[in-house]
C-alpha cells in the first residue's frame, strides 16, 4: 500500500505547461533548438531536441554515467504520468 521512495526524489514540476510556449524547450538540456519543434520530438508531451536524442541513441558503454543519467531522465518522463499499477 505504501509508495516506497528508495533513494530517488520525486520532483513536482509546478511550471507552466510546455504547450503554451511558442518554442519547445528541451527537457534534457533546456535549450530551444533553432528549428524549434522540427528538430526534435515530443515524448509524452515533453520535448527532446535532436542533440539530446542523438545522445540517447548514441550512448555507448564507455559513457556509462551519461547513459545511466539519460535513462534515469527518460524513466522520469515515461512514468511520471503513469498511474501506478
Ligand atoms: Zn536537448
PDB file of the backbone (N, CA, C, O) and the ligand in Angstrom, with CONECT records:
HET     ZN  A 101       1
ATOM      1  N   UNK A   1       0.818  -1.198   0.000  1.00  0.00           N
ATOM      2  CA  UNK A   1       0.000   0.000   0.000  1.00  0.00           C
ATOM      3  C   UNK A   1       0.850   1.245   0.000  1.00  0.00           C
ATOM      4  O   UNK A   1       0.402   2.321  -0.394  1.00  0.00           O
ATOM      5  N   UNK A   2       2.019   1.099   0.422  1.00  0.00           N
ATOM      6  CA  UNK A   2       2.873   2.287   0.503  1.00  0.00           C
ATOM      7  C   UNK A   2       3.690   2.477  -0.756  1.00  0.00           C
ATOM      8  O   UNK A   2       4.087   1.524  -1.427  1.00  0.00           O
ATOM      9  N   UNK A   3       3.922   3.724  -1.045  1.00  0.00           N
ATOM     10  CA  UNK A   3       4.873   4.020  -2.103  1.00  0.00           C
ATOM     11  C   UNK A   3       6.210   4.245  -1.443  1.00  0.00           C
ATOM     12  O   UNK A   3       6.407   5.203  -0.695  1.00  0.00           O
ATOM     13  N   UNK A   4       7.114   3.353  -1.732  1.00  0.00           N
ATOM     14  CA  UNK A   4       8.413   3.477  -1.073  1.00  0.00           C
ATOM     15  C   UNK A   4       9.380   4.238  -1.942  1.00  0.00           C
ATOM     16  O   UNK A   4       9.628   3.900  -3.100  1.00  0.00           O
ATOM     17  N   UNK A   5       9.902   5.254  -1.353  1.00  0.00           N
ATOM     18  CA  UNK A   5      10.853   6.074  -2.086  1.00  0.00           C
ATOM     19  C   UNK A   5      12.247   5.653  -1.674  1.00  0.00           C
ATOM     20  O   UNK A   5      12.767   6.065  -0.637  1.00  0.00           O
ATOM     21  N   UNK A   6      12.825   4.836  -2.499  1.00  0.00           N
ATOM     22  CA  UNK A   6      14.140   4.333  -2.121  1.00  0.00           C
ATOM     23  C   UNK A   6      15.233   5.023  -2.909  1.00  0.00           C
ATOM     24  O   UNK A   6      15.624   4.589  -3.993  1.00  0.00           O
ATOM     25  N   UNK A   7      15.703   6.091  -2.342  1.00  0.00           N
ATOM     26  CA  UNK A   7      16.840   6.758  -2.980  1.00  0.00           C
ATOM     27  C   UNK A   7      16.464   7.938  -3.836  1.00  0.00           C
ATOM     28  O   UNK A   7      17.012   9.028  -3.670  1.00  0.00           O
ATOM     29  N   UNK A   8      15.541   7.741  -4.746  1.00  0.00           N
ATOM     30  CA  UNK A   8      15.238   8.816  -5.681  1.00  0.00           C
ATOM     31  C   UNK A   8      14.280   9.830  -5.104  1.00  0.00           C
ATOM     32  O   UNK A   8      13.452   9.517  -4.248  1.00  0.00           O
ATOM     33  N   UNK A   9      14.408  11.048  -5.587  1.00  0.00           N
ATOM     34  CA  UNK A   9      13.471  12.079  -5.179  1.00  0.00           C
ATOM     35  C   UNK A   9      12.448  12.286  -6.284  1.00  0.00           C
ATOM     36  O   UNK A   9      12.774  12.242  -7.470  1.00  0.00           O
ATOM     37  N   UNK A  10      11.231  12.508  -5.885  1.00  0.00           N
ATOM     38  CA  UNK A  10      10.200  12.819  -6.859  1.00  0.00           C
ATOM     39  C   UNK A  10       9.973  14.323  -6.828  1.00  0.00           C
ATOM     40  O   UNK A  10       9.572  14.909  -5.822  1.00  0.00           O
ATOM     41  N   UNK A  11      10.244  14.903  -7.960  1.00  0.00           N
ATOM     42  CA  UNK A  11      10.077  16.354  -8.033  1.00  0.00           C
ATOM     43  C   UNK A  11       8.744  16.695  -8.678  1.00  0.00           C
ATOM     44  O   UNK A  11       8.373  16.127  -9.705  1.00  0.00           O
ATOM     45  N   UNK A  12       8.050  17.603  -8.081  1.00  0.00           N
ATOM     46  CA  UNK A  12       6.831  18.090  -8.705  1.00  0.00           C
ATOM     47  C   UNK A  12       7.152  19.320  -9.529  1.00  0.00           C
ATOM     48  O   UNK A  12       7.761  20.279  -9.057  1.00  0.00           O
ATOM     49  N   UNK A  13       6.727  19.257 -10.759  1.00  0.00           N
ATOM     50  CA  UNK A  13       7.002  20.373 -11.638  1.00  0.00           C
ATOM     51  C   UNK A  13       5.815  21.318 -11.625  1.00  0.00           C
ATOM     52  O   UNK A  13       4.741  21.006 -12.139  1.00  0.00           O
ATOM     53  N   UNK A  14       6.030  22.467 -11.032  1.00  0.00           N
ATOM     54  CA  UNK A  14       4.937  23.427 -10.939  1.00  0.00           C
ATOM     55  C   UNK A  14       4.992  24.475 -12.038  1.00  0.00           C
ATOM     56  O   UNK A  14       4.281  25.478 -11.989  1.00  0.00           O
ATOM     57  N   UNK A  15       5.818  24.241 -13.004  1.00  0.00           N
ATOM     58  CA  UNK A  15       5.965  25.209 -14.079  1.00  0.00           C
ATOM     59  C   UNK A  15       4.758  25.243 -14.992  1.00  0.00           C
ATOM     60  O   UNK A  15       3.839  24.434 -14.866  1.00  0.00           O
ATOM     61  N   UNK A  16       4.775  26.175 -15.895  1.00  0.00           N
ATOM     62  CA  UNK A  16       3.678  26.279 -16.845  1.00  0.00           C
ATOM     63  C   UNK A  16       3.769  25.146 -17.856  1.00  0.00           C
ATOM     64  O   UNK A  16       4.848  24.621 -18.131  1.00  0.00           O
ATOM     65  N   UNK A  17       2.635  24.787 -18.393  1.00  0.00           N
ATOM     66  CA  UNK A  17       2.651  23.731 -19.413  1.00  0.00           C
ATOM     67  C   UNK A  17       3.505  24.126 -20.605  1.00  0.00           C
ATOM     68  O   UNK A  17       3.458  25.267 -21.065  1.00  0.00           O
ATOM     69  N   UNK A  18       4.284  23.179 -21.098  1.00  0.00           N
ATOM     70  CA  UNK A  18       5.181  23.476 -22.210  1.00  0.00           C
ATOM     71  C   UNK A  18       4.409  23.856 -23.463  1.00  0.00           C
ATOM     72  O   UNK A  18       4.904  24.622 -24.291  1.00  0.00           O
ATOM     73  N   UNK A  19       3.228  23.339 -23.605  1.00  0.00           N
ATOM     74  CA  UNK A  19       2.467  23.599 -24.826  1.00  0.00           C
ATOM     75  C   UNK A  19       2.178  25.075 -25.031  1.00  0.00           C
ATOM     76  O   UNK A  19       1.955  25.519 -26.157  1.00  0.00           O
ATOM     77  N   UNK A  20       2.181  25.818 -23.967  1.00  0.00           N
ATOM     78  CA  UNK A  20       1.801  27.220 -24.071  1.00  0.00           C
ATOM     79  C   UNK A  20       2.930  28.072 -24.621  1.00  0.00           C
ATOM     80  O   UNK A  20       2.720  29.220 -25.014  1.00  0.00           O
ATOM     81  N   UNK A  21       4.101  27.518 -24.647  1.00  0.00           N
ATOM     82  CA  UNK A  21       5.227  28.266 -25.191  1.00  0.00           C
ATOM     83  C   UNK A  21       5.276  28.112 -26.698  1.00  0.00           C
ATOM     84  O   UNK A  21       4.909  27.075 -27.250  1.00  0.00           O
ATOM     85  N   UNK A  22       5.728  29.147 -27.335  1.00  0.00           N
ATOM     86  CA  UNK A  22       5.789  29.105 -28.786  1.00  0.00           C
ATOM     87  C   UNK A  22       6.856  28.126 -29.243  1.00  0.00           C
ATOM     88  O   UNK A  22       6.646  27.340 -30.168  1.00  0.00           O
ATOM     89  N   UNK A  23       7.990  28.185 -28.589  1.00  0.00           N
ATOM     90  CA  UNK A  23       9.075  27.280 -28.953  1.00  0.00           C
ATOM     91  C   UNK A  23       9.280  26.247 -27.855  1.00  0.00           C
ATOM     92  O   UNK A  23       9.208  26.556 -26.666  1.00  0.00           O
ATOM     93  N   UNK A  24       9.532  25.031 -28.274  1.00  0.00           N
ATOM     94  CA  UNK A  24       9.745  23.974 -27.293  1.00  0.00           C
ATOM     95  C   UNK A  24      11.108  24.106 -26.621  1.00  0.00           C
ATOM     96  O   UNK A  24      12.100  24.477 -27.250  1.00  0.00           O
ATOM     97  N   UNK A  25      11.130  23.798 -25.351  1.00  0.00           N
ATOM     98  CA  UNK A  25      12.392  23.785 -24.614  1.00  0.00           C
ATOM     99  C   UNK A  25      12.718  22.338 -24.284  1.00  0.00           C
ATOM    100  O   UNK A  25      11.896  21.595 -23.748  1.00  0.00           O
ATOM    101  N   UNK A  26      13.930  21.969 -24.619  1.00  0.00           N
ATOM    102  CA  UNK A  26      14.325  20.588 -24.419  1.00  0.00           C
ATOM    103  C   UNK A  26      14.325  20.221 -22.936  1.00  0.00           C
ATOM    104  O   UNK A  26      14.828  20.962 -22.092  1.00  0.00           O
ATOM    105  N   UNK A  27      13.758  19.079 -22.652  1.00  0.00           N
ATOM    106  CA  UNK A  27      13.678  18.618 -21.270  1.00  0.00           C
ATOM    107  C   UNK A  27      15.064  18.327 -20.700  1.00  0.00           C
ATOM    108  O   UNK A  27      15.302  18.502 -19.504  1.00  0.00           O
ATOM    109  N   UNK A  28      15.969  17.885 -21.558  1.00  0.00           N
ATOM    110  CA  UNK A  28      17.293  17.481 -21.087  1.00  0.00           C
ATOM    111  C   UNK A  28      18.236  18.663 -20.917  1.00  0.00           C
ATOM    112  O   UNK A  28      18.811  18.856 -19.845  1.00  0.00           O
ATOM    113  N   UNK A  29      18.393  19.447 -21.969  1.00  0.00           N
ATOM    114  CA  UNK A  29      19.408  20.499 -21.932  1.00  0.00           C
ATOM    115  C   UNK A  29      18.796  21.892 -21.739  1.00  0.00           C
ATOM    116  O   UNK A  29      19.527  22.872 -21.596  1.00  0.00           O
ATOM    117  N   UNK A  30      17.484  21.985 -21.735  1.00  0.00           N
ATOM    118  CA  UNK A  30      16.784  23.251 -21.529  1.00  0.00           C
ATOM    119  C   UNK A  30      17.120  24.278 -22.598  1.00  0.00           C
ATOM    120  O   UNK A  30      17.047  25.485 -22.366  1.00  0.00           O
ATOM    121  N   UNK A  31      17.486  23.787 -23.754  1.00  0.00           N
ATOM    122  CA  UNK A  31      17.766  24.707 -24.850  1.00  0.00           C
ATOM    123  C   UNK A  31      16.612  24.683 -25.839  1.00  0.00           C
ATOM    124  O   UNK A  31      15.880  23.700 -25.956  1.00  0.00           O
ATOM    125  N   UNK A  32      16.477  25.794 -26.543  1.00  0.00           N
ATOM    126  CA  UNK A  32      15.485  25.849 -27.611  1.00  0.00           C
ATOM    127  C   UNK A  32      16.216  25.664 -28.933  1.00  0.00           C
ATOM    128  O   UNK A  32      17.034  26.503 -29.311  1.00  0.00           O
ATOM    129  N   UNK A  33      15.931  24.585 -29.632  1.00  0.00           N
ATOM    130  CA  UNK A  33      16.617  24.343 -30.907  1.00  0.00           C
ATOM    131  C   UNK A  33      16.243  25.391 -31.931  1.00  0.00           C
ATOM    132  O   UNK A  33      15.143  25.944 -31.901  1.00  0.00           O
ATOM    133  N   UNK A  34      17.165  25.660 -32.836  1.00  0.00           N
ATOM    134  CA  UNK A  34      16.951  26.699 -33.832  1.00  0.00           C
ATOM    135  C   UNK A  34      15.709  26.441 -34.670  1.00  0.00           C
ATOM    136  O   UNK A  34      14.948  27.359 -34.975  1.00  0.00           O
ATOM    137  N   UNK A  35      15.518  25.213 -35.029  1.00  0.00           N
ATOM    138  CA  UNK A  35      14.368  24.875 -35.864  1.00  0.00           C
ATOM    139  C   UNK A  35      13.139  24.548 -35.038  1.00  0.00           C
ATOM    140  O   UNK A  35      12.130  24.066 -35.552  1.00  0.00           O
ATOM    141  N   UNK A  36      13.244  24.815 -33.772  1.00  0.00           N
ATOM    142  CA  UNK A  36      12.091  24.602 -32.909  1.00  0.00           C
ATOM    143  C   UNK A  36      11.632  23.167 -32.897  1.00  0.00           C
ATOM    144  O   UNK A  36      12.423  22.230 -32.791  1.00  0.00           O
ATOM    145  N   UNK A  37      10.332  23.028 -33.008  1.00  0.00           N
ATOM    146  CA  UNK A  37       9.711  21.716 -32.833  1.00  0.00           C
ATOM    147  C   UNK A  37      10.141  20.721 -33.904  1.00  0.00           C
ATOM    148  O   UNK A  37      10.007  19.510 -33.734  1.00  0.00           O
ATOM    149  N   UNK A  38      10.661  21.251 -35.010  1.00  0.00           N
ATOM    150  CA  UNK A  38      11.000  20.358 -36.122  1.00  0.00           C
ATOM    151  C   UNK A  38      12.308  19.611 -35.891  1.00  0.00           C
ATOM    152  O   UNK A  38      12.565  18.587 -36.524  1.00  0.00           O
ATOM    153  N   UNK A  39      13.133  20.125 -34.982  1.00  0.00           N
ATOM    154  CA  UNK A  39      14.407  19.439 -34.780  1.00  0.00           C
ATOM    155  C   UNK A  39      14.405  18.675 -33.466  1.00  0.00           C
ATOM    156  O   UNK A  39      15.340  18.759 -32.669  1.00  0.00           O
ATOM    157  N   UNK A  40      13.362  17.952 -33.271  1.00  0.00           N
ATOM    158  CA  UNK A  40      13.278  17.133 -32.069  1.00  0.00           C
ATOM    159  C   UNK A  40      11.973  16.382 -32.081  1.00  0.00           C
ATOM    160  O   UNK A  40      11.315  16.286 -33.117  1.00  0.00           O
ATOM    161  N   UNK A  41      11.594  15.851 -30.948  1.00  0.00           N
ATOM    162  CA  UNK A  41      10.312  15.139 -30.912  1.00  0.00           C
ATOM    163  C   UNK A  41       9.714  15.257 -29.520  1.00  0.00           C
ATOM    164  O   UNK A  41      10.390  15.556 -28.536  1.00  0.00           O
ATOM    165  N   UNK A  42       8.428  15.008 -29.492  1.00  0.00           N
ATOM    166  CA  UNK A  42       7.728  15.027 -28.216  1.00  0.00           C
ATOM    167  C   UNK A  42       7.565  13.616 -27.693  1.00  0.00           C
ATOM    168  O   UNK A  42       7.215  12.689 -28.423  1.00  0.00           O
ATOM    169  N   UNK A  43       7.827  13.486 -26.419  1.00  0.00           N
ATOM    170  CA  UNK A  43       7.632  12.207 -25.762  1.00  0.00           C
ATOM    171  C   UNK A  43       6.733  12.467 -24.566  1.00  0.00           C
ATOM    172  O   UNK A  43       7.149  13.054 -23.567  1.00  0.00           O
ATOM    173  N   UNK A  44       5.502  12.021 -24.692  1.00  0.00           N
ATOM    174  CA  UNK A  44       4.532  12.249 -23.618  1.00  0.00           C
ATOM    175  C   UNK A  44       4.457  13.728 -23.251  1.00  0.00           C
ATOM    176  O   UNK A  44       4.407  14.095 -22.077  1.00  0.00           O
ATOM    177  N   UNK A  45       4.453  14.554 -24.272  1.00  0.00           N
ATOM    178  CA  UNK A  45       4.286  15.984 -24.038  1.00  0.00           C
ATOM    179  C   UNK A  45       5.558  16.709 -23.647  1.00  0.00           C
ATOM    180  O   UNK A  45       5.538  17.915 -23.403  1.00  0.00           O
ATOM    181  N   UNK A  46       6.652  15.990 -23.586  1.00  0.00           N
ATOM    182  CA  UNK A  46       7.925  16.613 -23.243  1.00  0.00           C
ATOM    183  C   UNK A  46       8.802  16.630 -24.480  1.00  0.00           C
ATOM    184  O   UNK A  46       8.934  15.634 -25.192  1.00  0.00           O
ATOM    185  N   UNK A  47       9.394  17.783 -24.713  1.00  0.00           N
ATOM    186  CA  UNK A  47      10.191  17.918 -25.918  1.00  0.00           C
ATOM    187  C   UNK A  47      11.635  17.488 -25.687  1.00  0.00           C
ATOM    188  O   UNK A  47      12.254  17.816 -24.675  1.00  0.00           O
ATOM    189  N   UNK A  48      12.143  16.745 -26.657  1.00  0.00           N
ATOM    190  CA  UNK A  48      13.548  16.351 -26.614  1.00  0.00           C
ATOM    191  C   UNK A  48      14.187  16.798 -27.913  1.00  0.00           C
ATOM    192  O   UNK A  48      13.742  16.408 -28.992  1.00  0.00           O
ATOM    193  N   UNK A  49      15.221  17.611 -27.818  1.00  0.00           N
ATOM    194  CA  UNK A  49      15.832  18.148 -29.026  1.00  0.00           C
ATOM    195  C   UNK A  49      16.669  17.086 -29.730  1.00  0.00           C
ATOM    196  O   UNK A  49      16.998  16.038 -29.173  1.00  0.00           O
ATOM    197  N   UNK A  50      16.994  17.403 -30.969  1.00  0.00           N
ATOM    198  CA  UNK A  50      17.709  16.431 -31.784  1.00  0.00           C
ATOM    199  C   UNK A  50      19.053  16.049 -31.155  1.00  0.00           C
ATOM    200  O   UNK A  50      19.477  14.895 -31.200  1.00  0.00           O
ATOM    201  N   UNK A  51      19.696  17.044 -30.578  1.00  0.00           N
ATOM    202  CA  UNK A  51      21.008  16.794 -29.987  1.00  0.00           C
ATOM    203  C   UNK A  51      20.918  15.760 -28.864  1.00  0.00           C
ATOM    204  O   UNK A  51      21.716  14.825 -28.795  1.00  0.00           O
ATOM    205  N   UNK A  52      19.945  15.947 -28.002  1.00  0.00           N
ATOM    206  CA  UNK A  52      19.802  15.028 -26.880  1.00  0.00           C
ATOM    207  C   UNK A  52      19.281  13.665 -27.343  1.00  0.00           C
ATOM    208  O   UNK A  52      19.609  12.623 -26.776  1.00  0.00           O
ATOM    209  N   UNK A  53      18.467  13.713 -28.383  1.00  0.00           N
ATOM    210  CA  UNK A  53      18.000  12.450 -28.940  1.00  0.00           C
ATOM    211  C   UNK A  53      19.186  11.629 -29.411  1.00  0.00           C
ATOM    212  O   UNK A  53      19.269  10.426 -29.165  1.00  0.00           O
ATOM    213  N   UNK A  54      20.103  12.305 -30.094  1.00  0.00           N
ATOM    214  CA  UNK A  54      21.289  11.598 -30.582  1.00  0.00           C
ATOM    215  C   UNK A  54      22.132  11.086 -29.430  1.00  0.00           C
ATOM    216  O   UNK A  54      22.692   9.991 -29.485  1.00  0.00           O
ATOM    217  N   UNK A  55      22.213  11.897 -28.387  1.00  0.00           N
ATOM    218  CA  UNK A  55      22.992  11.447 -27.236  1.00  0.00           C
ATOM    219  C   UNK A  55      22.410  10.173 -26.656  1.00  0.00           C
ATOM    220  O   UNK A  55      23.131   9.259 -26.255  1.00  0.00           O
ATOM    221  N   UNK A  56      21.084  10.136 -26.623  1.00  0.00           N
ATOM    222  CA  UNK A  56      20.435   8.937 -26.094  1.00  0.00           C
ATOM    223  C   UNK A  56      20.686   7.740 -26.991  1.00  0.00           C
ATOM    224  O   UNK A  56      21.027   6.648 -26.536  1.00  0.00           O
ATOM    225  N   UNK A  57      20.505   7.984 -28.286  1.00  0.00           N
ATOM    226  CA  UNK A  57      20.646   6.876 -29.236  1.00  0.00           C
ATOM    227  C   UNK A  57      22.091   6.400 -29.324  1.00  0.00           C
ATOM    228  O   UNK A  57      22.373   5.211 -29.473  1.00  0.00           O
ATOM    229  N   UNK A  58      22.993   7.366 -29.228  1.00  0.00           N
ATOM    230  CA  UNK A  58      24.404   7.033 -29.430  1.00  0.00           C
ATOM    231  C   UNK A  58      25.149   6.717 -28.135  1.00  0.00           C
ATOM    232  O   UNK A  58      26.373   6.596 -28.130  1.00  0.00           O
ATOM    233  N   UNK A  59      24.418   6.589 -27.061  1.00  0.00           N
ATOM    234  CA  UNK A  59      25.085   6.290 -25.798  1.00  0.00           C
ATOM    235  C   UNK A  59      25.887   5.001 -25.915  1.00  0.00           C
ATOM    236  O   UNK A  59      25.384   3.963 -26.344  1.00  0.00           O
ATOM    237  N   UNK A  60      27.117   5.100 -25.529  1.00  0.00           N
ATOM    238  CA  UNK A  60      27.984   3.934 -25.625  1.00  0.00           C
ATOM    239  C   UNK A  60      28.352   3.427 -24.237  1.00  0.00           C
ATOM    240  O   UNK A  60      28.302   4.171 -23.257  1.00  0.00           O
ATOM    241  N   UNK A  61      28.717   2.168 -24.167  1.00  0.00           N
ATOM    242  CA  UNK A  61      29.078   1.580 -22.873  1.00  0.00           C
ATOM    243  C   UNK A  61      30.172   2.351 -22.143  1.00  0.00           C
ATOM    244  O   UNK A  61      30.170   2.423 -20.914  1.00  0.00           O
ATOM    245  N   UNK A  62      31.092   2.919 -22.887  1.00  0.00           N
ATOM    246  CA  UNK A  62      32.175   3.642 -22.209  1.00  0.00           C
ATOM    247  C   UNK A  62      31.700   4.940 -21.568  1.00  0.00           C
ATOM    248  O   UNK A  62      32.360   5.512 -20.700  1.00  0.00           O
ATOM    249  N   UNK A  63      30.523   5.389 -22.030  1.00  0.00           N
ATOM    250  CA  UNK A  63      29.931   6.575 -21.412  1.00  0.00           C
ATOM    251  C   UNK A  63      28.845   6.150 -20.439  1.00  0.00           C
ATOM    252  O   UNK A  63      27.736   6.683 -20.475  1.00  0.00           O
ATOM    253  N   UNK A  64      29.139   5.239 -19.609  1.00  0.00           N
ATOM    254  CA  UNK A  64      28.089   4.631 -18.814  1.00  0.00           C
ATOM    255  C   UNK A  64      27.376   5.628 -17.914  1.00  0.00           C
ATOM    256  O   UNK A  64      26.156   5.561 -17.760  1.00  0.00           O
ATOM    257  N   UNK A  65      28.114   6.543 -17.324  1.00  0.00           N
ATOM    258  CA  UNK A  65      27.483   7.513 -16.434  1.00  0.00           C
ATOM    259  C   UNK A  65      26.451   8.344 -17.179  1.00  0.00           C
ATOM    260  O   UNK A  65      25.329   8.535 -16.709  1.00  0.00           O
ATOM    261  N   UNK A  66      26.846   8.835 -18.348  1.00  0.00           N
ATOM    262  CA  UNK A  66      25.920   9.626 -19.141  1.00  0.00           C
ATOM    263  C   UNK A  66      24.712   8.808 -19.543  1.00  0.00           C
ATOM    264  O   UNK A  66      23.573   9.273 -19.503  1.00  0.00           O
ATOM    265  N   UNK A  67      24.992   7.591 -19.929  1.00  0.00           N
ATOM    266  CA  UNK A  67      23.926   6.707 -20.368  1.00  0.00           C
ATOM    267  C   UNK A  67      22.920   6.482 -19.244  1.00  0.00           C
ATOM    268  O   UNK A  67      21.711   6.591 -19.448  1.00  0.00           O
ATOM    269  N   UNK A  68      23.425   6.172 -18.073  1.00  0.00           N
ATOM    270  CA  UNK A  68      22.527   5.915 -16.958  1.00  0.00           C
ATOM    271  C   UNK A  68      21.737   7.154 -16.577  1.00  0.00           C
ATOM    272  O   UNK A  68      20.568   7.070 -16.200  1.00  0.00           O
ATOM    273  N   UNK A  69      22.388   8.303 -16.679  1.00  0.00           N
ATOM    274  CA  UNK A  69      21.704   9.554 -16.377  1.00  0.00           C
ATOM    275  C   UNK A  69      20.576   9.786 -17.368  1.00  0.00           C
ATOM    276  O   UNK A  69      19.475  10.191 -16.996  1.00  0.00           O
ATOM    277  N   UNK A  70      20.864   9.526 -18.617  1.00  0.00           N
ATOM    278  CA  UNK A  70      19.846   9.702 -19.655  1.00  0.00           C
ATOM    279  C   UNK A  70      18.692   8.749 -19.446  1.00  0.00           C
ATOM    280  O   UNK A  70      17.529   9.134 -19.570  1.00  0.00           O
ATOM    281  N   UNK A  71      19.004   7.528 -19.136  1.00  0.00           N
ATOM    282  CA  UNK A  71      17.959   6.546 -18.910  1.00  0.00           C
ATOM    283  C   UNK A  71      17.115   6.928 -17.704  1.00  0.00           C
ATOM    284  O   UNK A  71      15.894   6.771 -17.707  1.00  0.00           O
ATOM    285  N   UNK A  72      17.781   7.429 -16.684  1.00  0.00           N
ATOM    286  CA  UNK A  72      17.036   7.842 -15.493  1.00  0.00           C
ATOM    287  C   UNK A  72      16.072   8.971 -15.825  1.00  0.00           C
ATOM    288  O   UNK A  72      14.936   8.996 -15.351  1.00  0.00           O
ATOM    289  N   UNK A  73      16.545   9.908 -16.650  1.00  0.00           N
ATOM    290  CA  UNK A  73      15.672  11.008 -17.047  1.00  0.00           C
ATOM    291  C   UNK A  73      14.515  10.510 -17.904  1.00  0.00           C
ATOM    292  O   UNK A  73      13.374  10.951 -17.762  1.00  0.00           O
ATOM    293  N   UNK A  74      14.837   9.591 -18.787  1.00  0.00           N
ATOM    294  CA  UNK A  74      13.785   9.033 -19.636  1.00  0.00           C
ATOM    295  C   UNK A  74      12.738   8.313 -18.802  1.00  0.00           C
ATOM    296  O   UNK A  74      11.538   8.421 -19.054  1.00  0.00           O
ATOM    297  N   UNK A  75      13.200   7.597 -17.833  1.00  0.00           N
ATOM    298  CA  UNK A  75      12.262   6.894 -16.957  1.00  0.00           C
ATOM    299  C   UNK A  75      11.321   7.884 -16.295  1.00  0.00           C
ATOM    300  O   UNK A  75      10.118   7.650 -16.178  1.00  0.00           O
ATOM    301  N   UNK A  76      11.897   8.991 -15.868  1.00  0.00           N
ATOM    302  CA  UNK A  76      11.094  10.025 -15.218  1.00  0.00           C
ATOM    303  C   UNK A  76      10.014  10.517 -16.171  1.00  0.00           C
ATOM    304  O   UNK A  76       8.865  10.709 -15.773  1.00  0.00           O
ATOM    305  N   UNK A  77      10.387  10.719 -17.431  1.00  0.00           N
ATOM    306  CA  UNK A  77       9.427  11.162 -18.433  1.00  0.00           C
ATOM    307  C   UNK A  77       8.356  10.100 -18.641  1.00  0.00           C
ATOM    308  O   UNK A  77       7.159  10.384 -18.636  1.00  0.00           O
ATOM    309  N   UNK A  78       8.817   8.884 -18.822  1.00  0.00           N
ATOM    310  CA  UNK A  78       7.901   7.824 -19.209  1.00  0.00           C
ATOM    311  C   UNK A  78       6.915   7.466 -18.115  1.00  0.00           C
ATOM    312  O   UNK A  78       5.784   7.074 -18.399  1.00  0.00           O
ATOM    313  N   UNK A  79       7.327   7.595 -16.892  1.00  0.00           N
ATOM    314  CA  UNK A  79       6.471   7.096 -15.823  1.00  0.00           C
ATOM    315  C   UNK A  79       5.810   8.177 -15.001  1.00  0.00           C
ATOM    316  O   UNK A  79       5.001   7.875 -14.123  1.00  0.00           O
ATOM    317  N   UNK A  80       6.137   9.431 -15.264  1.00  0.00           N
ATOM    318  CA  UNK A  80       5.614  10.460 -14.360  1.00  0.00           C
ATOM    319  C   UNK A  80       4.108  10.626 -14.460  1.00  0.00           C
ATOM    320  O   UNK A  80       3.461  10.988 -13.477  1.00  0.00           O
ATOM    321  N   UNK A  81       3.532  10.365 -15.647  1.00  0.00           N
ATOM    322  CA  UNK A  81       2.080  10.497 -15.790  1.00  0.00           C
ATOM    323  C   UNK A  81       1.362   9.178 -15.595  1.00  0.00           C
ATOM    324  O   UNK A  81       0.133   9.122 -15.568  1.00  0.00           O
ATOM    325  N   UNK A  82       2.145   8.113 -15.458  1.00  0.00           N
ATOM    326  CA  UNK A  82       1.520   6.809 -15.423  1.00  0.00           C
ATOM    327  C   UNK A  82       0.913   6.531 -14.068  1.00  0.00           C
ATOM    328  O   UNK A  82       1.558   6.711 -13.035  1.00  0.00           O
ATOM    329  N   UNK A  83      -0.323   6.093 -14.078  1.00  0.00           N
ATOM    330  CA  UNK A  83      -0.891   5.643 -12.813  1.00  0.00           C
ATOM    331  C   UNK A  83      -0.187   4.381 -12.362  1.00  0.00           C
ATOM    332  O   UNK A  83       0.104   3.508 -13.180  1.00  0.00           O
ATOM    333  N   UNK A  84       0.086   4.273 -11.093  1.00  0.00           N
ATOM    334  CA  UNK A  84       0.774   3.073 -10.599  1.00  0.00           C
ATOM    335  C   UNK A  84      -0.093   1.836 -10.775  1.00  0.00           C
ATOM    336  O   UNK A  84      -1.310   1.869 -10.594  1.00  0.00           O
ATOM    337  N   UNK A  85       0.560   0.769 -11.126  1.00  0.00           N
ATOM    338  CA  UNK A  85      -0.206  -0.449 -11.318  1.00  0.00           C
ATOM    339  C   UNK A  85       0.261  -1.524 -10.374  1.00  0.00           C
ATOM    340  O   UNK A  85      -0.273  -2.633 -10.390  1.00  0.00           O
TER     341      UNK A  85
HETATM  342 ZN    ZN A 101      18.362  18.920 -25.636  1.00  0.00          ZN
END
